[in-house]
Amino acid sequence: MKTINALVSTAHEMDARRIALLVQKACGFDSEIRIRCEERKMNAKSLMGVLTLGITGGKEVEISAFGEDEEKAAEGIAAFLQEA
């Protein structure tokens, strides 16, 4: 298991389009990926699940990945959320 904490960039609005891109990126990995925002934790490959997290710029999230490419998956999702 690989876990990374990431601060979500304020440069991009985390609207439905950006969340869809996040889910699409997560689906490119074989590992199971979970995102925790405050007290809620969801499957990063579920559009509806990630939308309900209420991720906004400036929030800290926890990304956990389990599987064959867990390190690349966690780092890839963290980089996506942090990019300016």
VMD Tcl script that builds the backbone (N, CA, C; Angstrom):
set m [mol new atoms 252]
animate dup $m
set s [atomselect $m all]
$s set {name element resname resid chain x y z} {
  {N N MET 1 A 0.845 -1.176 0.000}
  {CA C MET 1 A 0.000 0.000 0.000}
  {C C MET 1 A 0.891 1.240 0.000}
  {N N LYS 2 A 0.526 2.199 -0.820}
  {CA C LYS 2 A 1.231 3.481 -0.895}
  {C C LYS 2 A 0.228 4.572 -0.564}
  {N N THR 3 A 0.566 5.435 0.397}
  {CA C THR 3 A -0.310 6.532 0.803}
  {C C THR 3 A 0.453 7.842 0.710}
  {N N ILE 4 A -0.198 8.839 0.116}
  {CA C ILE 4 A 0.395 10.165 -0.050}
  {C C ILE 4 A -0.642 11.205 0.352}
  {N N ASN 5 A -0.213 12.234 1.073}
  {CA C ASN 5 A -1.061 13.391 1.349}
  {C C ASN 5 A -0.721 14.461 0.322}
  {N N ALA 6 A -1.754 15.109 -0.214}
  {CA C ALA 6 A -1.536 16.134 -1.230}
  {C C ALA 6 A -2.441 17.324 -0.963}
  {N N LEU 7 A -1.901 18.510 -1.182}
  {CA C LEU 7 A -2.671 19.740 -1.073}
  {C C LEU 7 A -3.200 20.065 -2.467}
  {N N VAL 8 A -4.511 20.180 -2.606}
  {CA C VAL 8 A -5.139 20.428 -3.907}
  {C C VAL 8 A -4.834 21.858 -4.340}
  {N N SER 9 A -4.367 22.004 -5.570}
  {CA C SER 9 A -4.027 23.310 -6.116}
  {C C SER 9 A -5.249 24.218 -6.191}
  {N N THR 10 A -5.028 25.477 -5.922}
  {CA C THR 10 A -6.104 26.466 -6.054}
  {C C THR 10 A -6.144 27.040 -7.464}
  {N N ALA 11 A -5.204 26.625 -8.317}
  {CA C ALA 11 A -5.132 27.160 -9.681}
  {C C ALA 11 A -6.263 26.641 -10.569}
  {N N HIS 12 A -6.832 25.495 -10.237}
  {CA C HIS 12 A -7.901 24.905 -11.047}
  {C C HIS 12 A -9.132 24.686 -10.187}
  {N N GLU 13 A -10.283 25.009 -10.727}
  {CA C GLU 13 A -11.549 24.719 -10.049}
  {C C GLU 13 A -11.809 23.221 -10.169}
  {N N MET 14 A -12.145 22.562 -9.075}
  {CA C MET 14 A -12.429 21.131 -9.107}
  {C C MET 14 A -13.912 20.927 -9.444}
  {N N ASP 15 A -14.265 21.281 -10.672}
  {CA C ASP 15 A -15.635 21.119 -11.148}
  {C C ASP 15 A -15.815 19.724 -11.730}
  {N N ALA 16 A -16.991 19.446 -12.248}
  {CA C ALA 16 A -17.293 18.104 -12.765}
  {C C ALA 16 A -16.338 17.703 -13.888}
  {N N ARG 17 A -15.952 18.643 -14.727}
  {CA C ARG 17 A -15.037 18.331 -15.828}
  {C C ARG 17 A -13.677 17.910 -15.290}
  {N N ARG 18 A -13.167 18.653 -14.337}
  {CA C ARG 18 A -11.847 18.339 -13.754}
  {C C ARG 18 A -11.901 17.029 -12.968}
  {N N ILE 19 A -13.003 16.789 -12.273}
  {CA C ILE 19 A -13.173 15.521 -11.550}
  {C C ILE 19 A -13.203 14.362 -12.545}
  {N N ALA 20 A -13.879 14.548 -13.678}
  {CA C ALA 20 A -13.922 13.499 -14.710}
  {C C ALA 20 A -12.521 13.193 -15.222}
  {N N LEU 21 A -11.687 14.225 -15.394}
  {CA C LEU 21 A -10.301 14.002 -15.817}
  {C C LEU 21 A -9.516 13.237 -14.747}
  {N N LEU 22 A -9.781 13.542 -13.490}
  {CA C LEU 22 A -9.135 12.827 -12.386}
  {C C LEU 22 A -9.515 11.349 -12.405}
  {N N VAL 23 A -10.796 11.067 -12.572}
  {CA C VAL 23 A -11.279 9.683 -12.617}
  {C C VAL 23 A -10.682 8.956 -13.820}
  {N N GLN 24 A -10.627 9.643 -14.960}
  {CA C GLN 24 A -10.041 9.054 -16.166}
  {C C GLN 24 A -8.573 8.693 -15.917}
  {N N LYS 25 A -7.844 9.580 -15.248}
  {CA C LYS 25 A -6.441 9.308 -14.920}
  {C C LYS 25 A -6.343 8.101 -13.986}
  {N N ALA 26 A -7.203 8.052 -12.972}
  {CA C ALA 26 A -7.194 6.932 -12.027}
  {C C ALA 26 A -7.481 5.608 -12.734}
  {N N CYS 27 A -8.379 5.632 -13.703}
  {CA C CYS 27 A -8.729 4.407 -14.434}
  {C C CYS 27 A -7.579 3.895 -15.297}
  {N N GLY 28 A -6.572 4.728 -15.522}
  {CA C GLY 28 A -5.404 4.310 -16.291}
  {C C GLY 28 A -4.430 3.457 -15.499}
  {N N PHE 29 A -4.676 3.297 -14.213}
  {CA C PHE 29 A -3.814 2.481 -13.363}
  {C C PHE 29 A -4.523 1.180 -13.006}
  {N N ASP 30 A -3.755 0.126 -12.792}
  {CA C ASP 30 A -4.324 -1.163 -12.411}
  {C C ASP 30 A -4.690 -1.216 -10.932}
  {N N SER 31 A -4.008 -0.444 -10.118}
  {CA C SER 31 A -4.221 -0.470 -8.670}
  {C C SER 31 A -5.585 0.062 -8.271}
  {N N GLU 32 A -6.032 -0.368 -7.110}
  {CA C GLU 32 A -7.217 0.209 -6.484}
  {C C GLU 32 A -6.761 1.514 -5.839}
  {N N ILE 33 A -7.486 2.591 -6.089}
  {CA C ILE 33 A -7.092 3.901 -5.581}
  {C C ILE 33 A -8.252 4.491 -4.795}
  {N N ARG 34 A -7.961 4.976 -3.599}
  {CA C ARG 34 A -8.961 5.620 -2.743}
  {C C ARG 34 A -8.494 7.039 -2.440}
  {N N ILE 35 A -9.454 7.964 -2.403}
  {CA C ILE 35 A -9.166 9.345 -2.034}
  {C C ILE 35 A -9.978 9.676 -0.794}
  {N N ARG 36 A -9.297 10.221 0.217}
  {CA C ARG 36 A -9.976 10.662 1.441}
  {C C ARG 36 A -9.891 12.189 1.491}
  {N N CYS 37 A -11.047 12.809 1.685}
  {CA C CYS 37 A -11.138 14.254 1.865}
  {C C CYS 37 A -11.978 14.476 3.117}
  {N N GLU 38 A -11.337 15.027 4.133}
  {CA C GLU 38 A -11.943 15.177 5.453}
  {C C GLU 38 A -12.335 13.777 5.957}
  {N N GLU 39 A -13.580 13.530 6.266}
  {CA C GLU 39 A -13.980 12.235 6.833}
  {C C GLU 39 A -14.509 11.243 5.796}
  {N N ARG 40 A -14.546 11.642 4.527}
  {CA C ARG 40 A -15.105 10.772 3.497}
  {C C ARG 40 A -13.995 10.148 2.661}
  {N N LYS 41 A -14.194 8.890 2.297}
  {CA C LYS 41 A -13.212 8.157 1.503}
  {C C LYS 41 A -13.952 7.463 0.364}
  {N N MET 42 A -13.472 7.653 -0.872}
  {CA C MET 42 A -14.152 7.099 -2.038}
  {C C MET 42 A -13.165 6.472 -3.008}
  {N N ASN 43 A -13.706 5.596 -3.861}
  {CA C ASN 43 A -12.951 4.983 -4.933}
  {C C ASN 43 A -12.646 6.056 -5.974}
  {N N ALA 44 A -11.386 6.261 -6.297}
  {CA C ALA 44 A -10.989 7.295 -7.257}
  {C C ALA 44 A -11.429 6.977 -8.680}
  {N N LYS 45 A -11.882 5.765 -8.937}
  {CA C LYS 45 A -12.335 5.381 -10.269}
  {C C LYS 45 A -13.845 5.525 -10.424}
  {N N SER 46 A -14.495 6.078 -9.408}
  {CA C SER 46 A -15.944 6.280 -9.421}
  {C C SER 46 A -16.254 7.774 -9.549}
  {N N LEU 47 A -16.796 8.168 -10.687}
  {CA C LEU 47 A -17.111 9.579 -10.906}
  {C C LEU 47 A -18.068 10.104 -9.850}
  {N N MET 48 A -19.151 9.409 -9.605}
  {CA C MET 48 A -20.122 9.861 -8.612}
  {C C MET 48 A -19.505 9.902 -7.216}
  {N N GLY 49 A -18.686 8.913 -6.894}
  {CA C GLY 49 A -18.041 8.879 -5.585}
  {C C GLY 49 A -17.122 10.070 -5.375}
  {N N VAL 50 A -16.280 10.368 -6.355}
  {CA C VAL 50 A -15.339 11.476 -6.214}
  {C C VAL 50 A -16.081 12.813 -6.195}
  {N N LEU 51 A -17.147 12.936 -6.971}
  {CA C LEU 51 A -17.939 14.171 -6.959}
  {C C LEU 51 A -18.498 14.464 -5.565}
  {N N THR 52 A -18.863 13.424 -4.829}
  {CA C THR 52 A -19.459 13.622 -3.506}
  {C C THR 52 A -18.437 14.001 -2.435}
  {N N LEU 53 A -17.149 13.901 -2.745}
  {CA C LEU 53 A -16.121 14.244 -1.759}
  {C C LEU 53 A -16.038 15.743 -1.478}
  {N N GLY 54 A -16.458 16.550 -2.429}
  {CA C GLY 54 A -16.390 17.992 -2.228}
  {C C GLY 54 A -14.973 18.529 -2.231}
  {N N ILE 55 A -14.127 17.988 -3.083}
  {CA C ILE 55 A -12.732 18.429 -3.173}
  {C C ILE 55 A -12.698 19.843 -3.756}
  {N N THR 56 A -12.008 20.736 -3.074}
  {CA C THR 56 A -11.818 22.097 -3.561}
  {C C THR 56 A -10.361 22.486 -3.389}
  {N N GLY 57 A -9.957 23.519 -4.100}
  {CA C GLY 57 A -8.596 24.012 -3.997}
  {C C GLY 57 A -8.252 24.404 -2.574}
  {N N GLY 58 A -7.066 24.060 -2.146}
  {CA C GLY 58 A -6.608 24.393 -0.810}
  {C C GLY 58 A -6.860 23.308 0.225}
  {N N LYS 59 A -7.669 22.300 -0.122}
  {CA C LYS 59 A -7.920 21.197 0.819}
  {C C LYS 59 A -6.810 20.162 0.710}
  {N N GLU 60 A -6.556 19.498 1.818}
  {CA C GLU 60 A -5.601 18.393 1.816}
  {C C GLU 60 A -6.375 17.087 1.672}
  {N N VAL 61 A -5.886 16.228 0.794}
  {CA C VAL 61 A -6.509 14.924 0.591}
  {C C VAL 61 A -5.463 13.838 0.808}
  {N N GLU 62 A -5.938 12.645 1.100}
  {CA C GLU 62 A -5.072 11.484 1.255}
  {C C GLU 62 A -5.369 10.529 0.112}
  {N N ILE 63 A -4.331 10.119 -0.593}
  {CA C ILE 63 A -4.473 9.176 -1.696}
  {C C ILE 63 A -3.823 7.866 -1.280}
  {N N SER 64 A -4.585 6.778 -1.366}
  {CA C SER 64 A -4.066 5.451 -1.041}
  {C C SER 64 A -4.238 4.559 -2.259}
  {N N ALA 65 A -3.194 3.829 -2.588}
  {CA C ALA 65 A -3.245 2.912 -3.724}
  {C C ALA 65 A -2.771 1.533 -3.282}
  {N N PHE 66 A -3.444 0.508 -3.780}
  {CA C PHE 66 A -3.125 -0.885 -3.466}
  {C C PHE 66 A -3.033 -1.656 -4.770}
  {N N GLY 67 A -1.894 -2.252 -5.040}
  {CA C GLY 67 A -1.801 -3.064 -6.245}
  {C C GLY 67 A -0.433 -3.008 -6.890}
  {N N GLU 68 A -0.386 -3.548 -8.087}
  {CA C GLU 68 A 0.847 -3.723 -8.831}
  {C C GLU 68 A 1.588 -2.412 -9.102}
  {N N ASP 69 A 0.847 -1.365 -9.466}
  {CA C ASP 69 A 1.465 -0.082 -9.787}
  {C C ASP 69 A 1.102 0.997 -8.762}
  {N N GLU 70 A 0.991 0.595 -7.500}
  {CA C GLU 70 A 0.501 1.488 -6.450}
  {C C GLU 70 A 1.319 2.766 -6.292}
  {N N GLU 71 A 2.633 2.667 -6.395}
  {CA C GLU 71 A 3.466 3.856 -6.219}
  {C C GLU 71 A 3.214 4.864 -7.337}
  {N N LYS 72 A 3.217 4.389 -8.580}
  {CA C LYS 72 A 2.960 5.273 -9.714}
  {C C LYS 72 A 1.542 5.836 -9.656}
  {N N ALA 73 A 0.590 5.033 -9.217}
  {CA C ALA 73 A -0.803 5.477 -9.142}
  {C C ALA 73 A -0.966 6.595 -8.121}
  {N N ALA 74 A -0.468 6.391 -6.923}
  {CA C ALA 74 A -0.598 7.408 -5.870}
  {C C ALA 74 A 0.117 8.691 -6.260}
  {N N GLU 75 A 1.305 8.562 -6.789}
  {CA C GLU 75 A 2.065 9.743 -7.189}
  {C C GLU 75 A 1.419 10.462 -8.363}
  {N N GLY 76 A 0.851 9.704 -9.305}
  {CA C GLY 76 A 0.189 10.303 -10.462}
  {C C GLY 76 A -1.051 11.089 -10.078}
  {N N ILE 77 A -1.854 10.542 -9.179}
  {CA C ILE 77 A -3.062 11.240 -8.726}
  {C C ILE 77 A -2.690 12.467 -7.902}
  {N N ALA 78 A -1.686 12.335 -7.040}
  {CA C ALA 78 A -1.231 13.477 -6.239}
  {C C ALA 78 A -0.721 14.594 -7.148}
  {N N ALA 79 A 0.053 14.245 -8.156}
  {CA C ALA 79 A 0.580 15.254 -9.084}
  {C C ALA 79 A -0.553 15.954 -9.833}
  {N N PHE 80 A -1.574 15.206 -10.236}
  {CA C PHE 80 A -2.713 15.792 -10.918}
  {C C PHE 80 A -3.412 16.811 -10.027}
  {N N LEU 81 A -3.615 16.471 -8.775}
  {CA C LEU 81 A -4.313 17.365 -7.855}
  {C C LEU 81 A -3.476 18.584 -7.483}
  {N N GLN 82 A -2.159 18.458 -7.513}
  {CA C GLN 82 A -1.280 19.546 -7.102}
  {C C GLN 82 A -0.854 20.451 -8.248}
  {N N GLU 83 A -1.063 20.023 -9.483}
  {CA C GLU 83 A -0.543 20.816 -10.607}
  {C C GLU 83 A -1.205 22.182 -10.711}
  {N N ALA 84 A -0.383 23.169 -10.995}
  {CA C ALA 84 A -0.879 24.563 -11.081}
  {C C ALA 84 A -1.254 24.921 -12.498}
}
mol reanalyze $m
mol bondsrecalc $m
mol representation Tube
mol addrep $m
